[in-house]
Amino acid sequence: MEPASLGALRHYQTAQKAISPDAQLSGASKPGKIEQGVKEFAEVFENVEKATQALSVGKADAHSVVEAMATAEMALETAVTVRNRVVEAYQELLRMPV
């Protein structure tokens, strides 16, 4: 596997653990884990920006930019999936009879 694929896989597995039904509520609700996830998400896009800037000045090859963009795409898809699951859970809570 390519390094970019491994990074994307790691982000996907982290998100999958966070949204699994058997995730411990106390561990998932800690602000430190959420902040860490957001920082890692932002770092992926910073890496894309750095890679494209390096390509524009001739210090990087196109392959590294494509790898960085693929990783960013996977991270974005993961974030959208997590968001959708949170919205679905919220809507299901709203439908519950009180």
Phi and psi restraints in degrees (range 20) as a CNS / XPLOR table:
assign (resid 1 and name C) (resid 2 and name N)
       (resid 2 and name CA) (resid 2 and name C) 1.0 -76.5 20.0 2
assign (resid 2 and name N) (resid 2 and name CA)
       (resid 2 and name C) (resid 3 and name N) 1.0 154.6 20.0 2
assign (resid 2 and name C) (resid 3 and name N)
       (resid 3 and name CA) (resid 3 and name C) 1.0 -57.1 20.0 2
assign (resid 3 and name N) (resid 3 and name CA)
       (resid 3 and name C) (resid 4 and name N) 1.0 -38.4 20.0 2
assign (resid 3 and name C) (resid 4 and name N)
       (resid 4 and name CA) (resid 4 and name C) 1.0 -64.2 20.0 2
assign (resid 4 and name N) (resid 4 and name CA)
       (resid 4 and name C) (resid 5 and name N) 1.0 -38.9 20.0 2
assign (resid 4 and name C) (resid 5 and name N)
       (resid 5 and name CA) (resid 5 and name C) 1.0 -65.9 20.0 2
assign (resid 5 and name N) (resid 5 and name CA)
       (resid 5 and name C) (resid 6 and name N) 1.0 -37.0 20.0 2
assign (resid 5 and name C) (resid 6 and name N)
       (resid 6 and name CA) (resid 6 and name C) 1.0 -66.5 20.0 2
assign (resid 6 and name N) (resid 6 and name CA)
       (resid 6 and name C) (resid 7 and name N) 1.0 -40.7 20.0 2
assign (resid 6 and name C) (resid 7 and name N)
       (resid 7 and name CA) (resid 7 and name C) 1.0 -64.0 20.0 2
assign (resid 7 and name N) (resid 7 and name CA)
       (resid 7 and name C) (resid 8 and name N) 1.0 -42.8 20.0 2
assign (resid 7 and name C) (resid 8 and name N)
       (resid 8 and name CA) (resid 8 and name C) 1.0 -65.3 20.0 2
assign (resid 8 and name N) (resid 8 and name CA)
       (resid 8 and name C) (resid 9 and name N) 1.0 -39.8 20.0 2
assign (resid 8 and name C) (resid 9 and name N)
       (resid 9 and name CA) (resid 9 and name C) 1.0 -63.6 20.0 2
assign (resid 9 and name N) (resid 9 and name CA)
       (resid 9 and name C) (resid 10 and name N) 1.0 -39.5 20.0 2
assign (resid 9 and name C) (resid 10 and name N)
       (resid 10 and name CA) (resid 10 and name C) 1.0 -63.7 20.0 2
assign (resid 10 and name N) (resid 10 and name CA)
       (resid 10 and name C) (resid 11 and name N) 1.0 -42.8 20.0 2
assign (resid 10 and name C) (resid 11 and name N)
       (resid 11 and name CA) (resid 11 and name C) 1.0 -65.1 20.0 2
assign (resid 11 and name N) (resid 11 and name CA)
       (resid 11 and name C) (resid 12 and name N) 1.0 -40.0 20.0 2
assign (resid 11 and name C) (resid 12 and name N)
       (resid 12 and name CA) (resid 12 and name C) 1.0 -64.6 20.0 2
assign (resid 12 and name N) (resid 12 and name CA)
       (resid 12 and name C) (resid 13 and name N) 1.0 -43.2 20.0 2
assign (resid 12 and name C) (resid 13 and name N)
       (resid 13 and name CA) (resid 13 and name C) 1.0 -65.1 20.0 2
assign (resid 13 and name N) (resid 13 and name CA)
       (resid 13 and name C) (resid 14 and name N) 1.0 -38.2 20.0 2
assign (resid 13 and name C) (resid 14 and name N)
       (resid 14 and name CA) (resid 14 and name C) 1.0 -62.6 20.0 2
assign (resid 14 and name N) (resid 14 and name CA)
       (resid 14 and name C) (resid 15 and name N) 1.0 -45.1 20.0 2
assign (resid 14 and name C) (resid 15 and name N)
       (resid 15 and name CA) (resid 15 and name C) 1.0 -67.0 20.0 2
assign (resid 15 and name N) (resid 15 and name CA)
       (resid 15 and name C) (resid 16 and name N) 1.0 -38.0 20.0 2
assign (resid 15 and name C) (resid 16 and name N)
       (resid 16 and name CA) (resid 16 and name C) 1.0 -63.9 20.0 2
assign (resid 16 and name N) (resid 16 and name CA)
       (resid 16 and name C) (resid 17 and name N) 1.0 -40.0 20.0 2
assign (resid 16 and name C) (resid 17 and name N)
       (resid 17 and name CA) (resid 17 and name C) 1.0 -64.2 20.0 2
assign (resid 17 and name N) (resid 17 and name CA)
       (resid 17 and name C) (resid 18 and name N) 1.0 -37.8 20.0 2
assign (resid 17 and name C) (resid 18 and name N)
       (resid 18 and name CA) (resid 18 and name C) 1.0 -68.4 20.0 2
assign (resid 18 and name N) (resid 18 and name CA)
       (resid 18 and name C) (resid 19 and name N) 1.0 -31.2 20.0 2
assign (resid 18 and name C) (resid 19 and name N)
       (resid 19 and name CA) (resid 19 and name C) 1.0 -101.9 20.0 2
assign (resid 19 and name N) (resid 19 and name CA)
       (resid 19 and name C) (resid 20 and name N) 1.0 2.5 20.0 2
assign (resid 19 and name C) (resid 20 and name N)
       (resid 20 and name CA) (resid 20 and name C) 1.0 -70.5 20.0 2
assign (resid 20 and name N) (resid 20 and name CA)
       (resid 20 and name C) (resid 21 and name N) 1.0 147.7 20.0 2
assign (resid 20 and name C) (resid 21 and name N)
       (resid 21 and name CA) (resid 21 and name C) 1.0 -63.3 20.0 2
assign (resid 21 and name N) (resid 21 and name CA)
       (resid 21 and name C) (resid 22 and name N) 1.0 -27.4 20.0 2
assign (resid 21 and name C) (resid 22 and name N)
       (resid 22 and name CA) (resid 22 and name C) 1.0 -91.3 20.0 2
assign (resid 22 and name N) (resid 22 and name CA)
       (resid 22 and name C) (resid 23 and name N) 1.0 10.2 20.0 2
assign (resid 22 and name C) (resid 23 and name N)
       (resid 23 and name CA) (resid 23 and name C) 1.0 -66.3 20.0 2
assign (resid 23 and name N) (resid 23 and name CA)
       (resid 23 and name C) (resid 24 and name N) 1.0 137.9 20.0 2
assign (resid 23 and name C) (resid 24 and name N)
       (resid 24 and name CA) (resid 24 and name C) 1.0 -71.6 20.0 2
assign (resid 24 and name N) (resid 24 and name CA)
       (resid 24 and name C) (resid 25 and name N) 1.0 129.2 20.0 2
assign (resid 24 and name C) (resid 25 and name N)
       (resid 25 and name CA) (resid 25 and name C) 1.0 -64.1 20.0 2
assign (resid 25 and name N) (resid 25 and name CA)
       (resid 25 and name C) (resid 26 and name N) 1.0 -37.9 20.0 2
assign (resid 25 and name C) (resid 26 and name N)
       (resid 26 and name CA) (resid 26 and name C) 1.0 -66.3 20.0 2
assign (resid 26 and name N) (resid 26 and name CA)
       (resid 26 and name C) (resid 27 and name N) 1.0 -36.1 20.0 2
assign (resid 26 and name C) (resid 27 and name N)
       (resid 27 and name CA) (resid 27 and name C) 1.0 -76.7 20.0 2
assign (resid 27 and name N) (resid 27 and name CA)
       (resid 27 and name C) (resid 28 and name N) 1.0 -33.0 20.0 2
assign (resid 27 and name C) (resid 28 and name N)
       (resid 28 and name CA) (resid 28 and name C) 1.0 -79.1 20.0 2
assign (resid 28 and name N) (resid 28 and name CA)
       (resid 28 and name C) (resid 29 and name N) 1.0 -20.1 20.0 2
assign (resid 28 and name C) (resid 29 and name N)
       (resid 29 and name CA) (resid 29 and name C) 1.0 -94.8 20.0 2
assign (resid 29 and name N) (resid 29 and name CA)
       (resid 29 and name C) (resid 30 and name N) 1.0 0.8 20.0 2
assign (resid 29 and name C) (resid 30 and name N)
       (resid 30 and name CA) (resid 30 and name C) 1.0 -69.9 20.0 2
assign (resid 30 and name N) (resid 30 and name CA)
       (resid 30 and name C) (resid 31 and name N) 1.0 131.1 20.0 2
assign (resid 30 and name C) (resid 31 and name N)
       (resid 31 and name CA) (resid 31 and name C) 1.0 -61.5 20.0 2
assign (resid 31 and name N) (resid 31 and name CA)
       (resid 31 and name C) (resid 32 and name N) 1.0 -30.5 20.0 2
assign (resid 31 and name C) (resid 32 and name N)
       (resid 32 and name CA) (resid 32 and name C) 1.0 -61.2 20.0 2
assign (resid 32 and name N) (resid 32 and name CA)
       (resid 32 and name C) (resid 33 and name N) 1.0 -40.2 20.0 2
assign (resid 32 and name C) (resid 33 and name N)
       (resid 33 and name CA) (resid 33 and name C) 1.0 -69.8 20.0 2
assign (resid 33 and name N) (resid 33 and name CA)
       (resid 33 and name C) (resid 34 and name N) 1.0 -38.5 20.0 2
assign (resid 33 and name C) (resid 34 and name N)
       (resid 34 and name CA) (resid 34 and name C) 1.0 -67.7 20.0 2
assign (resid 34 and name N) (resid 34 and name CA)
       (resid 34 and name C) (resid 35 and name N) 1.0 -44.3 20.0 2
assign (resid 34 and name C) (resid 35 and name N)
       (resid 35 and name CA) (resid 35 and name C) 1.0 -61.9 20.0 2
assign (resid 35 and name N) (resid 35 and name CA)
       (resid 35 and name C) (resid 36 and name N) 1.0 -40.4 20.0 2
assign (resid 35 and name C) (resid 36 and name N)
       (resid 36 and name CA) (resid 36 and name C) 1.0 -63.6 20.0 2
assign (resid 36 and name N) (resid 36 and name CA)
       (resid 36 and name C) (resid 37 and name N) 1.0 -41.9 20.0 2
assign (resid 36 and name C) (resid 37 and name N)
       (resid 37 and name CA) (resid 37 and name C) 1.0 -63.2 20.0 2
assign (resid 37 and name N) (resid 37 and name CA)
       (resid 37 and name C) (resid 38 and name N) 1.0 -41.4 20.0 2
assign (resid 37 and name C) (resid 38 and name N)
       (resid 38 and name CA) (resid 38 and name C) 1.0 -65.9 20.0 2
assign (resid 38 and name N) (resid 38 and name CA)
       (resid 38 and name C) (resid 39 and name N) 1.0 -40.8 20.0 2
assign (resid 38 and name C) (resid 39 and name N)
       (resid 39 and name CA) (resid 39 and name C) 1.0 -64.0 20.0 2
assign (resid 39 and name N) (resid 39 and name CA)
       (resid 39 and name C) (resid 40 and name N) 1.0 -43.4 20.0 2
assign (resid 39 and name C) (resid 40 and name N)
       (resid 40 and name CA) (resid 40 and name C) 1.0 -63.3 20.0 2
assign (resid 40 and name N) (resid 40 and name CA)
       (resid 40 and name C) (resid 41 and name N) 1.0 -38.8 20.0 2
assign (resid 40 and name C) (resid 41 and name N)
       (resid 41 and name CA) (resid 41 and name C) 1.0 -62.8 20.0 2
assign (resid 41 and name N) (resid 41 and name CA)
       (resid 41 and name C) (resid 42 and name N) 1.0 -43.7 20.0 2
assign (resid 41 and name C) (resid 42 and name N)
       (resid 42 and name CA) (resid 42 and name C) 1.0 -66.6 20.0 2
assign (resid 42 and name N) (resid 42 and name CA)
       (resid 42 and name C) (resid 43 and name N) 1.0 -36.1 20.0 2
assign (resid 42 and name C) (resid 43 and name N)
       (resid 43 and name CA) (resid 43 and name C) 1.0 -62.8 20.0 2
assign (resid 43 and name N) (resid 43 and name CA)
       (resid 43 and name C) (resid 44 and name N) 1.0 -34.8 20.0 2
assign (resid 43 and name C) (resid 44 and name N)
       (resid 44 and name CA) (resid 44 and name C) 1.0 -60.3 20.0 2
assign (resid 44 and name N) (resid 44 and name CA)
       (resid 44 and name C) (resid 45 and name N) 1.0 -44.3 20.0 2
assign (resid 44 and name C) (resid 45 and name N)
       (resid 45 and name CA) (resid 45 and name C) 1.0 -75.1 20.0 2
assign (resid 45 and name N) (resid 45 and name CA)
       (resid 45 and name C) (resid 46 and name N) 1.0 -29.2 20.0 2
assign (resid 45 and name C) (resid 46 and name N)
       (resid 46 and name CA) (resid 46 and name C) 1.0 -66.1 20.0 2
assign (resid 46 and name N) (resid 46 and name CA)
       (resid 46 and name C) (resid 47 and name N) 1.0 -37.8 20.0 2
assign (resid 46 and name C) (resid 47 and name N)
       (resid 47 and name CA) (resid 47 and name C) 1.0 -63.6 20.0 2
assign (resid 47 and name N) (resid 47 and name CA)
       (resid 47 and name C) (resid 48 and name N) 1.0 -38.2 20.0 2
assign (resid 47 and name C) (resid 48 and name N)
       (resid 48 and name CA) (resid 48 and name C) 1.0 -63.5 20.0 2
assign (resid 48 and name N) (resid 48 and name CA)
       (resid 48 and name C) (resid 49 and name N) 1.0 -44.3 20.0 2
assign (resid 48 and name C) (resid 49 and name N)
       (resid 49 and name CA) (resid 49 and name C) 1.0 -62.1 20.0 2
assign (resid 49 and name N) (resid 49 and name CA)
       (resid 49 and name C) (resid 50 and name N) 1.0 -44.2 20.0 2
assign (resid 49 and name C) (resid 50 and name N)
       (resid 50 and name CA) (resid 50 and name C) 1.0 -63.4 20.0 2
assign (resid 50 and name N) (resid 50 and name CA)
       (resid 50 and name C) (resid 51 and name N) 1.0 -41.0 20.0 2
assign (resid 50 and name C) (resid 51 and name N)
       (resid 51 and name CA) (resid 51 and name C) 1.0 -66.1 20.0 2
assign (resid 51 and name N) (resid 51 and name CA)
       (resid 51 and name C) (resid 52 and name N) 1.0 -41.7 20.0 2
assign (resid 51 and name C) (resid 52 and name N)
       (resid 52 and name CA) (resid 52 and name C) 1.0 -68.6 20.0 2
assign (resid 52 and name N) (resid 52 and name CA)
       (resid 52 and name C) (resid 53 and name N) 1.0 -36.2 20.0 2
assign (resid 52 and name C) (resid 53 and name N)
       (resid 53 and name CA) (resid 53 and name C) 1.0 -66.2 20.0 2
assign (resid 53 and name N) (resid 53 and name CA)
       (resid 53 and name C) (resid 54 and name N) 1.0 -40.1 20.0 2
assign (resid 53 and name C) (resid 54 and name N)
       (resid 54 and name CA) (resid 54 and name C) 1.0 -65.3 20.0 2
assign (resid 54 and name N) (resid 54 and name CA)
       (resid 54 and name C) (resid 55 and name N) 1.0 -37.3 20.0 2
assign (resid 54 and name C) (resid 55 and name N)
       (resid 55 and name CA) (resid 55 and name C) 1.0 -66.2 20.0 2
assign (resid 55 and name N) (resid 55 and name CA)
       (resid 55 and name C) (resid 56 and name N) 1.0 -38.2 20.0 2
assign (resid 55 and name C) (resid 56 and name N)
       (resid 56 and name CA) (resid 56 and name C) 1.0 -68.0 20.0 2
assign (resid 56 and name N) (resid 56 and name CA)
       (resid 56 and name C) (resid 57 and name N) 1.0 -25.8 20.0 2
assign (resid 56 and name C) (resid 57 and name N)
       (resid 57 and name CA) (resid 57 and name C) 1.0 -100.5 20.0 2
assign (resid 57 and name N) (resid 57 and name CA)
       (resid 57 and name C) (resid 58 and name N) 1.0 3.7 20.0 2
assign (resid 57 and name C) (resid 58 and name N)
       (resid 58 and name CA) (resid 58 and name C) 1.0 84.6 20.0 2
assign (resid 58 and name N) (resid 58 and name CA)
       (resid 58 and name C) (resid 59 and name N) 1.0 18.0 20.0 2
assign (resid 58 and name C) (resid 59 and name N)
       (resid 59 and name CA) (resid 59 and name C) 1.0 -99.3 20.0 2
assign (resid 59 and name N) (resid 59 and name CA)
       (resid 59 and name C) (resid 60 and name N) 1.0 -0.6 20.0 2
assign (resid 59 and name C) (resid 60 and name N)
       (resid 60 and name CA) (resid 60 and name C) 1.0 -140.3 20.0 2
assign (resid 60 and name N) (resid 60 and name CA)
       (resid 60 and name C) (resid 61 and name N) 1.0 163.0 20.0 2
assign (resid 60 and name C) (resid 61 and name N)
       (resid 61 and name CA) (resid 61 and name C) 1.0 -99.7 20.0 2
assign (resid 61 and name N) (resid 61 and name CA)
       (resid 61 and name C) (resid 62 and name N) 1.0 165.0 20.0 2
assign (resid 61 and name C) (resid 62 and name N)
       (resid 62 and name CA) (resid 62 and name C) 1.0 -65.6 20.0 2
assign (resid 62 and name N) (resid 62 and name CA)
       (resid 62 and name C) (resid 63 and name N) 1.0 -29.5 20.0 2
assign (resid 62 and name C) (resid 63 and name N)
       (resid 63 and name CA) (resid 63 and name C) 1.0 -61.6 20.0 2
assign (resid 63 and name N) (resid 63 and name CA)
       (resid 63 and name C) (resid 64 and name N) 1.0 -42.2 20.0 2
assign (resid 63 and name C) (resid 64 and name N)
       (resid 64 and name CA) (resid 64 and name C) 1.0 -66.7 20.0 2
assign (resid 64 and name N) (resid 64 and name CA)
       (resid 64 and name C) (resid 65 and name N) 1.0 -34.0 20.0 2
assign (resid 64 and name C) (resid 65 and name N)
       (resid 65 and name CA) (resid 65 and name C) 1.0 -68.0 20.0 2
assign (resid 65 and name N) (resid 65 and name CA)
       (resid 65 and name C) (resid 66 and name N) 1.0 -42.5 20.0 2
assign (resid 65 and name C) (resid 66 and name N)
       (resid 66 and name CA) (resid 66 and name C) 1.0 -63.5 20.0 2
assign (resid 66 and name N) (resid 66 and name CA)
       (resid 66 and name C) (resid 67 and name N) 1.0 -40.9 20.0 2
assign (resid 66 and name C) (resid 67 and name N)
       (resid 67 and name CA) (resid 67 and name C) 1.0 -62.9 20.0 2
assign (resid 67 and name N) (resid 67 and name CA)
       (resid 67 and name C) (resid 68 and name N) 1.0 -43.5 20.0 2
assign (resid 67 and name C) (resid 68 and name N)
       (resid 68 and name CA) (resid 68 and name C) 1.0 -64.9 20.0 2
assign (resid 68 and name N) (resid 68 and name CA)
       (resid 68 and name C) (resid 69 and name N) 1.0 -40.2 20.0 2
assign (resid 68 and name C) (resid 69 and name N)
       (resid 69 and name CA) (resid 69 and name C) 1.0 -68.4 20.0 2
assign (resid 69 and name N) (resid 69 and name CA)
       (resid 69 and name C) (resid 70 and name N) 1.0 -36.3 20.0 2
assign (resid 69 and name C) (resid 70 and name N)
       (resid 70 and name CA) (resid 70 and name C) 1.0 -65.2 20.0 2
assign (resid 70 and name N) (resid 70 and name CA)
       (resid 70 and name C) (resid 71 and name N) 1.0 -40.2 20.0 2
assign (resid 70 and name C) (resid 71 and name N)
       (resid 71 and name CA) (resid 71 and name C) 1.0 -64.2 20.0 2
assign (resid 71 and name N) (resid 71 and name CA)
       (resid 71 and name C) (resid 72 and name N) 1.0 -42.6 20.0 2
assign (resid 71 and name C) (resid 72 and name N)
       (resid 72 and name CA) (resid 72 and name C) 1.0 -65.2 20.0 2
assign (resid 72 and name N) (resid 72 and name CA)
       (resid 72 and name C) (resid 73 and name N) 1.0 -38.7 20.0 2
assign (resid 72 and name C) (resid 73 and name N)
       (resid 73 and name CA) (resid 73 and name C) 1.0 -63.2 20.0 2
assign (resid 73 and name N) (resid 73 and name CA)
       (resid 73 and name C) (resid 74 and name N) 1.0 -43.1 20.0 2
assign (resid 73 and name C) (resid 74 and name N)
       (resid 74 and name CA) (resid 74 and name C) 1.0 -65.8 20.0 2
assign (resid 74 and name N) (resid 74 and name CA)
       (resid 74 and name C) (resid 75 and name N) 1.0 -39.9 20.0 2
assign (resid 74 and name C) (resid 75 and name N)
       (resid 75 and name CA) (resid 75 and name C) 1.0 -64.7 20.0 2
assign (resid 75 and name N) (resid 75 and name CA)
       (resid 75 and name C) (resid 76 and name N) 1.0 -40.0 20.0 2
assign (resid 75 and name C) (resid 76 and name N)
       (resid 76 and name CA) (resid 76 and name C) 1.0 -66.9 20.0 2
assign (resid 76 and name N) (resid 76 and name CA)
       (resid 76 and name C) (resid 77 and name N) 1.0 -43.0 20.0 2
assign (resid 76 and name C) (resid 77 and name N)
       (resid 77 and name CA) (resid 77 and name C) 1.0 -61.9 20.0 2
assign (resid 77 and name N) (resid 77 and name CA)
       (resid 77 and name C) (resid 78 and name N) 1.0 -38.6 20.0 2
assign (resid 77 and name C) (resid 78 and name N)
       (resid 78 and name CA) (resid 78 and name C) 1.0 -64.7 20.0 2
assign (resid 78 and name N) (resid 78 and name CA)
       (resid 78 and name C) (resid 79 and name N) 1.0 -44.1 20.0 2
assign (resid 78 and name C) (resid 79 and name N)
       (resid 79 and name CA) (resid 79 and name C) 1.0 -63.2 20.0 2
assign (resid 79 and name N) (resid 79 and name CA)
       (resid 79 and name C) (resid 80 and name N) 1.0 -40.0 20.0 2
assign (resid 79 and name C) (resid 80 and name N)
       (resid 80 and name CA) (resid 80 and name C) 1.0 -66.1 20.0 2
assign (resid 80 and name N) (resid 80 and name CA)
       (resid 80 and name C) (resid 81 and name N) 1.0 -39.8 20.0 2
assign (resid 80 and name C) (resid 81 and name N)
       (resid 81 and name CA) (resid 81 and name C) 1.0 -64.1 20.0 2
assign (resid 81 and name N) (resid 81 and name CA)
       (resid 81 and name C) (resid 82 and name N) 1.0 -43.1 20.0 2
assign (resid 81 and name C) (resid 82 and name N)
       (resid 82 and name CA) (resid 82 and name C) 1.0 -62.7 20.0 2
assign (resid 82 and name N) (resid 82 and name CA)
       (resid 82 and name C) (resid 83 and name N) 1.0 -45.0 20.0 2
assign (resid 82 and name C) (resid 83 and name N)
       (resid 83 and name CA) (resid 83 and name C) 1.0 -59.2 20.0 2
assign (resid 83 and name N) (resid 83 and name CA)
       (resid 83 and name C) (resid 84 and name N) 1.0 -44.1 20.0 2
assign (resid 83 and name C) (resid 84 and name N)
       (resid 84 and name CA) (resid 84 and name C) 1.0 -62.6 20.0 2
assign (resid 84 and name N) (resid 84 and name CA)
       (resid 84 and name C) (resid 85 and name N) 1.0 -39.7 20.0 2
assign (resid 84 and name C) (resid 85 and name N)
       (resid 85 and name CA) (resid 85 and name C) 1.0 -66.3 20.0 2
assign (resid 85 and name N) (resid 85 and name CA)
       (resid 85 and name C) (resid 86 and name N) 1.0 -38.0 20.0 2
assign (resid 85 and name C) (resid 86 and name N)
       (resid 86 and name CA) (resid 86 and name C) 1.0 -66.0 20.0 2
assign (resid 86 and name N) (resid 86 and name CA)
       (resid 86 and name C) (resid 87 and name N) 1.0 -42.7 20.0 2
assign (resid 86 and name C) (resid 87 and name N)
       (resid 87 and name CA) (resid 87 and name C) 1.0 -64.2 20.0 2
assign (resid 87 and name N) (resid 87 and name CA)
       (resid 87 and name C) (resid 88 and name N) 1.0 -42.4 20.0 2
assign (resid 87 and name C) (resid 88 and name N)
       (resid 88 and name CA) (resid 88 and name C) 1.0 -61.2 20.0 2
assign (resid 88 and name N) (resid 88 and name CA)
       (resid 88 and name C) (resid 89 and name N) 1.0 -42.5 20.0 2
assign (resid 88 and name C) (resid 89 and name N)
       (resid 89 and name CA) (resid 89 and name C) 1.0 -64.1 20.0 2
assign (resid 89 and name N) (resid 89 and name CA)
       (resid 89 and name C) (resid 90 and name N) 1.0 -41.9 20.0 2
assign (resid 89 and name C) (resid 90 and name N)
       (resid 90 and name CA) (resid 90 and name C) 1.0 -63.0 20.0 2
assign (resid 90 and name N) (resid 90 and name CA)
       (resid 90 and name C) (resid 91 and name N) 1.0 -44.1 20.0 2
assign (resid 90 and name C) (resid 91 and name N)
       (resid 91 and name CA) (resid 91 and name C) 1.0 -64.3 20.0 2
assign (resid 91 and name N) (resid 91 and name CA)
       (resid 91 and name C) (resid 92 and name N) 1.0 -36.1 20.0 2
assign (resid 91 and name C) (resid 92 and name N)
       (resid 92 and name CA) (resid 92 and name C) 1.0 -67.3 20.0 2
assign (resid 92 and name N) (resid 92 and name CA)
       (resid 92 and name C) (resid 93 and name N) 1.0 -37.0 20.0 2
assign (resid 92 and name C) (resid 93 and name N)
       (resid 93 and name CA) (resid 93 and name C) 1.0 -64.1 20.0 2
assign (resid 93 and name N) (resid 93 and name CA)
       (resid 93 and name C) (resid 94 and name N) 1.0 -38.5 20.0 2
assign (resid 93 and name C) (resid 94 and name N)
       (resid 94 and name CA) (resid 94 and name C) 1.0 -65.2 20.0 2
assign (resid 94 and name N) (resid 94 and name CA)
       (resid 94 and name C) (resid 95 and name N) 1.0 -31.5 20.0 2
assign (resid 94 and name C) (resid 95 and name N)
       (resid 95 and name CA) (resid 95 and name C) 1.0 -79.6 20.0 2
assign (resid 95 and name N) (resid 95 and name CA)
       (resid 95 and name C) (resid 96 and name N) 1.0 -11.4 20.0 2
assign (resid 95 and name C) (resid 96 and name N)
       (resid 96 and name CA) (resid 96 and name C) 1.0 -69.7 20.0 2
assign (resid 96 and name N) (resid 96 and name CA)
       (resid 96 and name C) (resid 97 and name N) 1.0 136.4 20.0 2
assign (resid 96 and name C) (resid 97 and name N)
       (resid 97 and name CA) (resid 97 and name C) 1.0 -73.6 20.0 2
assign (resid 97 and name N) (resid 97 and name CA)
       (resid 97 and name C) (resid 98 and name N) 1.0 144.5 20.0 2
